[in-house]
Amino acid sequence: MAPNGTTPTATASGESSKPRTVASGKGSDDAHRQKILVVGWRKAGKTSCIKTVFQQVPAREVPYFGVTQKIERVNYDSIVPLQIWDTPSNFELDQLDVPLSTFSTIVYVLDMQQDDSYHESILKFVHLMVRAYLVNPNLRFSMFIHKAEVLSEDYRGENYAEIQRATSEEIEDFPYKTLQTFAPNLDFDDPSTISMIINQLISDVKFSMTSVHDVSLRDAWSKVIQGSMEMLAAVESLLLDFTSHSSADNSFLFDIRSGVILATDNRHRTDDLSEQVTEYLSSFLQFRELYKPLTLQKANGVNGRGDKQAETNAQEDGEGEEEDGPRGWWDEEDPDEPWMTQSTRLLPNTTLSLWQFTPYLALVVLLRTETWQARRGTIEYNLTFLRQGVREILQVM
């Protein structure tokens, strides 16, 4: 299933920034999607942050993106159904046609190379963050410090630290009384109230240095999506159990199309390790069309068409029952589908193994080569229980 979305088009000056309707094969299912609001300064890279990950647009096409003139909504189906809102640079919260409480996360994109506009951009982010927090304290906030590739490594680190420091200072100095109307029940004359808000906001905002030319952008989106996953703790527990019983080192559950890490076992995991595994998956998937499996041959030699026809006839005769309620990817699976599998030996004695886990998910396991050679059957046996466990969690959620 391809992600749904629209391409920004130029509009006349002064045209409304209300979101346009996006054609979707699933119909009106917005209520079931986790909504993520992406905002930022003009030409900060908001659209590129979305399209290169969730619409698989090559990074080389980023310079040709036009300026976003209207709110654009991109639907993306994975372990968590998402709706990502791309906004123009002049966006204000009052332009939303849905309550702010319907969003799970606000992502603010800041251009790292435009150090002359840091102050204004950070002020805009803090104002938006405080207002959103007062309306919906459950919102999560992330700042993508974007276009990191244009700066040298030393200068990049200095700017990254400076942006974080300046953001914390602006949160501390913000005139909270000016937004009293958005929180009439809070006493902004009470220093303890202001201190509570400041401490909460400073601890809540998550910073990530990103670039469309490496895996840092996918890593940042991983943190955002994991924060939206109510089932994250349960899935991580399953991965930890699988890793332990399989004598593996680490396990990573990926979204196949975007290359985003959805969950890990969190055993001795480092950023360098996550980057290595993400690059491995991205590299392999570039060639996955070469590994398309042959259609399973049935005993009668009709490639399964007879079974499909029998199933159709049974449903027409009333023998098949249609379940009530929304359908998920697990309802669309073919249990006989031969999913992708692959393993790569890394020098000197490490192996990375991949299994396509569902139509949307892939499991990547890092382990010692001798363990892989000796216990492959046990690992793939354990995999069936891991897959079943994830399916059961999603059906409950």
Buried (B, 14 or more C-beta within 10 A) or exposed (E): EEBBBBEBEEEEEEEEBEBEEBEBEBEEBBEEBBBBBBBBBBBBBBBBBBBBBBBEBEBEEBEEBEEBBBBBBBBBBBBBBBBBBBBBBEBEBEBBEEEBEBBBBBBBBBBBBBBEBBEEBBBBBBBBBBBBBBBBEEBBBBBBBBBBBBBEEEEBEEBBEEBBEBBBEBBBEBEBEEBEEBBEEBEBEEEEBBEEBBEEBBEBBBBBBBBBBBBBBBBBBBBBBBBBBEBBEBBBBBBBBBBEBBBBBBBBBBBBBBBBBBBBBEEEBEEEBBBBBBBBBBEBBEEEEEEEEEEEEEEEEEEBEEEEEEEEEEEEEEEEEEEEEEEBBEEEEEEEEEBBBBBEEEEEEBBBBBBBBBBBBBBBBBBBBEBBEEBBEEBEEBBEEBBEBBBEBBEEE
